[in-house]
C-alpha cells in the first residue's frame, strides 16, 4: 500500500489524453483571463487620464457597465460545449481493475485496530480524536440520535 490514500494516477492515462487535458485546461484559463482584459484596459486608461490610482478606481466603479449578454452567452455556451465534448471522449479502460484497499489496509495506514475502524464505520455518529501530530488516537461511537 502506498503512503497516501488519495487517488492520483495521471500516469494511467495515455499521453495524447494528458496533453489534450492540459491544453483544454490552459485554454479555459486563457479564456477566463481574457474576460478580465476590458476591465484592466479601462483601469489602465483611467490611471493615465486621472494620474491617480484611487481616483481611477472610483471612476472605473462609477462608470462600470455590465458585460454584454452576447459575451456572457458565448462564454457560457462555449464552456458547456467544451465540457460536453470532453465528457464524450472515449474513456481509457484499465486492463486490470484498481486494487481496492481492505479494512486492514486502512487500519494499518492509520495505526488503528481493525475493531476500532469497524466500530466507527458501523456507527451512525462517531467522534475521531487526534493528537498534536494529527494521528488518530481514538474513535468514540455515539448512540444514534
C-alpha positions in Angstrom: 0.0 0.0 0.0 1.3 3.5 -0.8 1.7 6.1 1.9 -1.2 8.2 0.6 -4.9 7.2 0.2 -5.5 9.9 -2.3 -6.1 8.6 -5.8 -3.8 10.4 -8.3 -2.9 8.3 -11.3 -2.3 10.5 -14.3 0.3 8.0 -15.5 -2.5 5.6 -16.3 -3.9 8.0 -18.9 -2.4 7.9 -22.4 -0.1 10.7 -23.4 -2.5 12.2 -26.0 -5.3 12.4 -23.4 -2.9 14.0 -20.9 -1.8 16.6 -23.5 -5.4 17.3 -24.6 -6.4 17.7 -20.9 -3.6 20.1 -20.3 -4.4 22.1 -23.5 -8.1 22.4 -22.6 -7.3 23.5 -19.1 -4.9 26.1 -20.4 -7.4 27.3 -23.0 -10.1 27.7 -20.4 -7.7 29.6 -18.1 -6.8 31.9 -21.0 -10.5 32.5 -21.7 -11.1 33.4 -18.0 -8.2 35.8 -18.1 -9.4 37.3 -21.4 -12.7 38.1 -19.7 -10.8 40.5 -17.3 -8.9 42.3 -20.1 -11.6 45.0 -20.8 -11.6 46.0 -17.1 -7.8 46.0 -16.9 -7.6 48.2 -20.1 -10.2 50.6 -18.8 -8.4 50.9 -15.4 -5.1 51.5 -17.2 -6.7 54.1 -19.4 -8.3 55.9 -16.4 -5.0 55.9 -14.5 -3.3 57.5 -17.4 -6.1 60.1 -17.7 -6.5 60.8 -14.0 -3.0 60.4 -12.8 -4.1 58.8 -9.5 -4.9 55.2 -8.8 -7.6 55.9 -6.3 -9.4 58.4 -8.5 -9.2 56.0 -11.4 -10.6 53.2 -9.3 -13.6 55.4 -8.2 -14.3 56.4 -11.9 -14.0 52.8 -13.0 -16.5 51.6 -10.5 -18.9 54.5 -11.2 -18.7 54.0 -14.9 -18.7 50.3 -15.0 -21.1 48.7 -17.4 -22.2 45.1 -17.3 -20.6 42.6 -19.7 -22.8 42.3 -22.8 -25.3 39.5 -22.9 -23.7 38.2 -26.1 -20.3 37.8 -24.4 -21.9 36.0 -21.4 -23.9 33.7 -23.7 -20.9 33.0 -25.9 -18.7 32.1 -22.9 -21.5 30.0 -21.2 -22.3 28.1 -24.4 -18.6 27.6 -25.3 -17.7 26.3 -21.8 -20.7 24.0 -21.8 -19.9 22.7 -25.3 -16.3 22.1 -24.3 -17.2 20.2 -21.2 -19.9 18.2 -23.1 -17.4 17.2 -25.8 -14.8 16.4 -23.1 -17.3 14.0 -21.4 -18.0 12.3 -24.7 -14.3 11.4 -25.3 -13.8 7.6 -25.0 -12.7 6.7 -21.6 -9.5 4.8 -21.0 -10.3 1.3 -19.8 -7.9 -0.4 -17.4 -6.6 -3.8 -18.3 -7.0 -4.8 -14.7 -9.1 -3.1 -12.1 -7.6 -0.8 -9.4 -6.7 -2.6 -6.2 -9.3 -2.0 -3.6 -7.9 -1.3 -0.1 -9.2 -3.6 2.6 -10.3 -2.6 6.0 -7.0 -3.9 7.4 -5.1 -1.7 4.9 -6.9 1.4 6.3 -6.3 0.3 9.9 -2.6 -0.3 9.2 -2.3 3.1 7.4 -3.9 5.0 10.3 -2.2 2.8 13.0 -5.5 1.6 14.5 -7.1 -1.8 15.3 -9.5 -3.2 12.8 -12.1 -3.4 15.5 -11.8 0.4 16.1 -12.3 1.1 12.4 -15.3 -1.3 12.2 -16.8 0.4 15.3 -16.5 3.8 13.7 -17.7 2.5 10.3 -20.8 0.9 11.8 -21.8 3.9 14.0 -24.2 6.5 12.6 -22.3 9.1 14.7 -18.8 8.9 15.9 -16.0 11.3 17.1 -12.4 10.9 15.9 -9.8 12.1 18.4 -6.3 13.3 17.2 -3.0 14.0 18.9 -0.9 17.1 18.3 0.8 15.4 15.2 -2.6 14.7 13.6 -2.5 10.9 14.3 -5.8 9.3 15.2 -5.8 8.3 18.9 -9.4 7.1 19.4 -12.7 6.6 17.7 -15.7 7.1 20.0 -19.0 5.7 19.0 -22.1 7.7 19.9 -25.7 6.4 20.1 -27.9 7.2 17.1 -30.0 10.4 17.6 
